[in-house]
Amino acid sequence: MRCLSLGFALVLFGAVSVHAENVVRWSAQGDAITLDPHAQNEGMTLAMAQQMYEPLINRDQTMALTPGLAVTWGLTEDHTVWKFALRQGVTFHDGRPFTADDVVFSFQRALKKTSDMKDIIGTVSDVVAVDDFTVRIVTDGPNPILPQQITDIFIMSRGWAEENAVTEPQDVAVGQETYAVRHTNGTGPFVLELREPDVRTVMMKSDSWWGLQADTPHNIDRIVFTPVANAATRVAALLSGELDYVMDTPVQDLARVRRTSGLGVQSVAEVRAIFMGMDTARSELRSSNIKGKNPFADIRVRRAMNMAIDRNAIVSRIMRGMAEPAGMLLSPGIGGYTAEIDALPPLDPSAARALMAEAGYADGFSVTLDCTNDRYMNDEAICQAVVGMLARIGISVRLDAKSKTLHFPKIQNDQTDFYLLGWGSGTMDSHYHLDFLAMPDRVWNRTGLNDPELFAMIDAIAIETDLPKRDAMIDDAWLRVKAAEVYIPLHHQGLAWTTTDRLSLPIQPDNQPQFRLAHVTE
């Protein structure tokens, strides 16, 4: 079996020469969904985009804010205007000069209807170019965390976008194809050379990148990314020397990689929670045998499901210890996390069955669980385990596992009753999670949660500048989300990167490789 996997690996990776230049061969189970930098707020998509595009503010490997296309920034006295001094002498990959006009355009584009980034910067009411290298960003109220919110808002060239008819982001939910889906023009350290979705993406060093003047520039000439869904094939390619970096080596293979000369494993707690959402608002679930009512609308059913799932078993048997059981949607390391709120619900299948009977479902019901099979660590296996655990309380779950390219639009288009999702943090602040996962009319929240007091609280958190008061409001908000039980938190995902000894690449808790910080040794 290993020979078959290795043979396939050689077909996939064997054509790349690594000795004529410093090539880094990178793989993961899934590809970026698009190269349009504002179309999809998804981890792998952002990881790819940031090699070619840049934000005003970067994060380093400790998640601290560092200058990007802005060199300094500060809040004015009225707390509603942020002023950014832009980096001078920067050019886009096609040679156009970078100016404040491109920042204005990019923020306006990121706020468009089809942008998946618009809710991140929803408090932005205006962006003004003061001069060629000064920008003022106006918010509709005080926003103390705007710098944290814009680290994934990548800057495009207005002229390039207008010439190629991509002034609005791609509509991923309907599968729209635009020029920006397969072409890029950023200011980042790498230039797109080849884009074959789900096959190969090749990026080459940008000789004009401003960061090459830094004290510790990277020395990579080319990055070749090849998505490989089959875990055995990815591992075989790594073991045989056909890959330099695997972003998501299966946890069951980590010990084997550690024992292999010339390979190394870096691990860290990722700032990502894995959980399941339930549609509690629909009058009748589309995939259930129960007609005329929605079992998820009854909190006793939701509570029973939470009590039936053995999170510790999932962590030990499926995740092999590369996770921590979760009682909330926010992971340690993100502002607003508390161990008290993260306490696990009791594991009690007997009490769960009693709750099911009390709710009128002693005979259970059926429902479909939508799950990815190429996005999170062991995602399909996690869903399979949940299917078995819910069966013990009478819920017959049909598992529909599919690629994230099909799964995520199903959530965004509100076509799912019960779904798996993982959520990291682009801002390292609770408001990011609360806004996307609790507020109504957000494309990633399909729970039907109805709590106007909570919604008002989340809006208030966004503009509160008294930090102790804000922290107390965040605690209250998370307690309300937890009490509603519209989500089933599973675990906080661990993170392991495997690399050859020739590649030095610092691991990041957000699972976003920064190849600008990498170094290759021959």
N, C-alpha and C positions, 0 to 999 in steps of 0.2 A: 504493500500500500504506500509506503514511504517512497518507493522508487517511482510509482505513478505520479505522486504529488511533486516530486523533485523534477521529473521529466517535464511536467506541465510548467513548473516554475522556470525551467531553462528556456522554454518557448516564450514565456512572458517577459523575462528579464535578460536573456542571454545576449541580446543585440547591443546592449549598452557597454561601451568601452569606458573604463574608469581610470585608465592610466595615462591617457593622452591629456587629460585635464582633471580637475577636482570635481567629480560628479558625485552627487548624493542621490542614492536610490531609495525612495520613500514609498511605503505602502500602508494601506488601512483597508478595513472591510468595505467601506463605502466611499463614493466620490462626493465632491462638492455638488450641490444641487444646481448651481448656476455660478457664473463669474460676475454677474451683475452685483455690485457691492451693496446695493440697498434693497434687493429683492427678497432676501431670505435671511432671517435671524436664526441661523442654524450653525452648530459648532464647526463641522467640517467645511462648510461654505465660508465661514469667517476665517478659518485657518488658512485656506487657500488664498482668499482675497488679500490678507494682510502681507503676503509675500510680495504683492505687486502694487497694492494701494497703501496709503498711509492716512491715519487720522491726525487731528491737531495735537492730540495727547496720546502717548503710548503708555504701555505698562511694561515693567521689567519682570524678571523671573520671580521676584518676590511679590508681584502684583502692585508695586508702588507706581505712582504716576511719574512719567518722565516726559521731557519735551519731544514732540514729533514735528509736525509742520508748524506748530506754534512754539516759540522759544520761551515766552512768558505769558502768564494770564493772571487776572485778578478781578475781584468783585468790586463794583462801585458802591458808593455810600448808600444808595437807595435800595441795594440788595436785589435789583431786578435787571441789572446790566453787567455782563461779563465782558471784559476787554482782553483781546488776544493780540499779541505782537507776533507776526508771522516770520518764518524763516526766509531769508532772502537768498537769491542765487539758485533756487531750486527749479528744475525743469521736469516736465512730464516726459514719458518715454519717447514721445514723438518729437521732442525738442521744444514744445511750447513752454513759455515761462509760467511758473506758478504765481498767482496773485490772489488778492483778497476776493476778486470777482468769482474765482473758482470755488472758494469757500462758501460764498453766498449761494451760488448755484447748487452746490452739493447738499447744503442743509435744506434748501427749498425742495430739492429732489427727494431727499430722505423723508420729507414730510408729506409727500404725495400719497394719494389713496392706495396705490398698489405697492407702496413701500412697506416692508415688514419691520422697518426701523422707526416708523413714525411715532409709535407709542413710547419709545425710549426717550425721545426728545419732545414729547407732547406739550411741555410747558413753554417751548420756544415760540414766541410770537413774531419775532422779526430778527433778521440778520442784516447788518449794515456794513458796507465797506467804507471805512473812514478815509483810508487812502490805500495804495497798492499793497501795503503790508500791515494794515491794522484793521481788525474786525471787531464789531460790537455785537454781541448776541443778547437780545432782549427776551426776558421771560415774562409770562403773564402774572407773575407773583414771585416772591423770593424763592430761589432755588439754590440751596447751599451745596448740592451735589452735582451740579451741571458738569464740572470737569470729569467726574467719574462716569457720567452718562454718555459721553461722546467718544470714548476710546474705540468704539466700533463703527463710528460714522466716518466712512472713508471718503476722501476728497477726489473728485473727478474733474477733468478738464471741461469747462463749459463749451469751448469751441469744438472739441472732439465730439462731445455728446450731441451738439446741435447738428454737426455735419453728418453724423451717423443716425440721426432720428431716434436718439435714446435719451431724450430729456425727461422721460418718465420711467420709473423702474418697470422691469418685466413683471407681468402678472403671473406668478408661479402657480397660483391656484387653478388657473385654466390652461396651463401648459403653453403660455405664449412664448414665441421665439423672437428675440430681437438681436441686434448686432452686439449688444453688450453681454449677451449670454455666453458667447464664445470668443470675445475679443476684449482686450483691456487697454487702458492707457492711464497708468498711475504714475506716482513719483517714487515708488518703493524700490527696494534693493534688487528685485528681479523683474525681468521682462518676459512676458508670455511669448513662447516660441511655437508651441503646438498645443492645441486643445482638441482632444477626442473624448467626449464625455463617456464615462464608465470604461474607458480603455486606457488612456494615457494623457497626462498633462506634462509638458516640458517647459521649464522656465530657465532663462539664462541670466547671468550676472549683468546688472546695469552698471556700465562703466561711468555713467554720469550721476549715479546716486550720491547725494550730498553726504550720506553717512560714511562713505569711503574715506572721508577725511578725519574720521573719529580715531581715538587712540587704539581701539581694538577691532578693526574691521574684519568681517568674515573673509574667507578665502575660497568660497565656493564658486565654481564656474557655471555649473548647471545642476538643476534639480529635476529628477525624473520621478513623477508620481504615478504609480500604477495601482488602482484599486483592485483588490482581490477578495471576493466574498468568502471563498473557502479558507477557513482558518488553517487547516493542515498545509495547504499550499503556501500560505504566507510564512508559516513557521519553517517549512522545508526550504524556502528561498532564502530566509535569513540564515539558517544553519549552513547552507551550501555556499554562502558568500555572495548571493545574487542581490541581496538587499543590504542597505546600511542602516535603515531605520524602519521599525514597525511600530506604528502608533498604538495599536490595540492587540498586542499579543495575548492570546487566551490565557486566563489565569492558570489553567491546568498545565500549560507548557512553560511557565516561568522558571520552574526548578530546572528543567532540562536546558533552557537557555543559559541559566547561571552556571551550569556545569560545563558549558561549551567554551573552549579556549577561543579568545578573540571576540567574545560577545559580552555585553554587560546589560544590566537591568537597573533602571532608575524607577523609584516608586514614590508616590506622594498621595495624600488625601486630595481628591479632586473636589472642587467646589461645585458639586452637582448632586442633586437628589433624584432618585428614580421613584416614580409613583404611578398610580392609576387614577383616572378621572371617570366619573359617572354622570350621565345626563339625568339630572333630577327634575328638570322642568317640563320635558315633553309629556303630553297626556298619555301617550302609549309608545313604548319602545319599539323600534322598527324590527329588531332581531329577536324579540322575546315571544314565547308562546302565550304570555298573559295578554289578553286583549281588553281594551277599555280602561286600563289603568297602567301606571308605571311603578313597578316595585321599588325602583331607586328613589321615588318621591318620599318614601317612608324612611325616616331616619333610623328606625329600628333595623331595617334591612341593611342599611349602610354600616351601622354599628356592628351588626353581626358579621359582615364581611371583614371589617377591620379586626374583629376578634378571632376570626377563623384562620388568618394568615400567619404562618410561623416565620417571622422575619429572620430569626436567628438561624433557622434551618436553611433558608435561602442564602444567607451570608456564608455559612460554613460549608454547605454542600455544593452550591452552584458558583458562588463567588470565591470559594477557597480562601476566605478570610480577607479578600481584597475589597472590603466594604464594611460599613457600620450600619446596624439596624436603625431605621429612621421612624420618628414619630411626628415629624413636621417636614415641610417642603423646602426648608432652608438648611443649608449645610454649614458645619463649623467653618469659621474663617470669614463668613460674610456678616456685615454689620447688621445687628438685630437678632443674631442667633443666641439662644439660651438653651442650656441642657435641660432646664425644667420643662420648657415647652416641647422639647424634643423627646420627652419621656414616651415610651412605647405603650400602646393600648394593651390590655391584658390578653394573653393567648388563652382562649377558653371556648373550644368548639361546642361543648355541651351548652354553655350559656348562650352561645350564638344560635344554636338550633332552637332554643327556647324563645329567643327574640324573633326568629323567623316565624315560628308558630303563632306567637302573639300578634305579629303583623299580618297574619292571615296567609302565610306561605309555608305551612307545615309540609306540603308536598313539593316545595321549591319552585323553581322556574328556570327557563333557559334564556341565554343571552349570548351574543357574540363579543369576544374580546379582540380588539384590533391591536396589533403588536408589530413592532419593527423586528427585522432579522439581520440588520446590517448597520445599526446606529450605536447602541449602547453595549457595554460589556455583557456578553451572554444573555442578550435581551430575549431571544426566543425561548431559551431554557428557563428564564425567570417566569415568563408567561405560562409555560407548560407546568411549572411548579404551582403557580397560583390556580390554574385549572383544577389540579388535584385537590388542593386545599379547600377550594370553594365547593367541590363536589361533596365533601364531608358534611356540609350543612344543607345539602339539597339543591345547590345552584349548579345547573348543567351548563358549562361554558364551552362554546365552540371557539376554538382559537383560529384567528385569521392573521397569520404572520406574513409580512411582506416587506419589500424594500421601503426605506424612508421616503423615496421619491413618490411612492404611492400612498404611504401611510400619512405623512404630514399634510398633504392636500385634503385628505379625508377629514382630518381634524379641522383644518382651516375652513373647509366648506360645510362644516357642521353636519357630517354624514356618519357619525359614530355614536353608539350608545355607551360604550365602555372601552377605554383606551389606555395604552401605556404611553408615558411621556417622561422625559428627563429634563431637568432645568438647571443650568449653570447660572453664572452671574456675569453680565457684561459690566456691571457697575460696582460690584462687591458691596451692595447695599440692599436692604430688605425691600425698599420701594419697588425695585425692578421686579421682584417676584410677586409682590402683592398686586401691582398694576397689571401684569400680564396674566396672572393665574386666578385672581379674585374679582377684578372689575368686570362689569357686564360688557357685552359687545366687543370683547377681545377675541381674536381668532384662535388663540391658544387656550382659551377658557371655554369649554363646552359643558360645564357642570350645571349651568342654570342657577348658580348661587344667587339668592335674592336677599340682600341685607343692606338696605339703604344707609343705615348708620355706619356700617363697615365701609361702604363706598365713600361716604363723606369723610371718614377717618383717613382713608388712603389718599384722598385729594389733599387733606390738611397736612399729612406727613410730607408731601412733596414740597411744601412751601414753608415748613416750620424751621426757623433758624435757631431756636432755643434747643440745643442738642439733648440735654437731659429730658426735657419735655417731649422731644421727638422720640427718644428711646422708649419712653413710657407708652407713647401712642403706638409705636411699632409692636410692643409686647401685647397691648390690648387687641390690635388688629390680628396678630397671629393666633391669639387665644380664640377669637371669634371664628377664624377660618378653621381652626382645629375642631371647635365644637360643632360646626356645621357638618363635618364628616362627609363632604362631597368628594374628597380625595382620599386615597389609600396610600400613604407614604410607605415605601418599601425599604430603601436603604440609601445611604450616602456612598456614592461610588468611589472606589479607589482608582488609582491611575498608575499604569506601568508602561514605560517606554523601553523598548529594547533596541540597542544600537551595536554596531561593530566598534571595535576599539579605535578605528581610524576616524570616527566622527565624535566630536565633542559638541553636545547639544544640551544646554541646561533645561531640565524639565520644568514645566509651569503648571500650577494648580488648575488653570483654566483649560488645560489640554490644547493649548495653542502654540505650536512650535514656532520659535522665532529664529529662523535661519540666519537672520542678520547678526545673531549672537553666536553662531556656530563656527567651528573650525575643523578642517580636515587635515589629517596627518598621513602622509604617504610613507 
